[in-house]
Every structure is written in structure tokens, then in C-alpha cells.
Amino acid sequence: MPVEKRFCDRCMARTAHDVMEEPDAIYTYKRRRKYRCQECGKTSFKRGLRPSAESVY
């Protein structure tokens, strides 16, 4: 399961989040994914992080 550093609304800090639901075939960063905080366990739907400039080209 991939892990990303995201801002948690309950912890009020940037913590490691597990990606619970990956988008299907098409990858777009605006698609909402389900994340779970590793510190407090809160699950939430957030937009994906923006891709880096090198991956766009």
C-alpha cells in the first residue's frame, strides 16, 4: 500500500497516510482518493498530490 505525507485534519500536522483506494485506469491528480492517517486512524477523501514536472513530459 503506498504511503504519502499529507495534512491530517485531526492531528493538525503533516503525517504519513496510507492510500486506501487508488484510481482505476486513468491517473489524474484531481481525482479523489481515500486516505487513512497512520497516527490517529482517521479516514478521509482527498485530492491526489500534484505530479512533479518531470513526469508530465
Long-range contacts (C-beta under 8 A, 24 or more apart in sequence): 3-38, 4-35, 4-49, 6-35, 6-37, 6-46, 6-49, 8-37, 8-39, 8-40, 8-42, 9-42, 9-44, 10-37, 10-40, 10-42, 11-37, 11-39, 11-40, 11-42, 15-39, 23-48
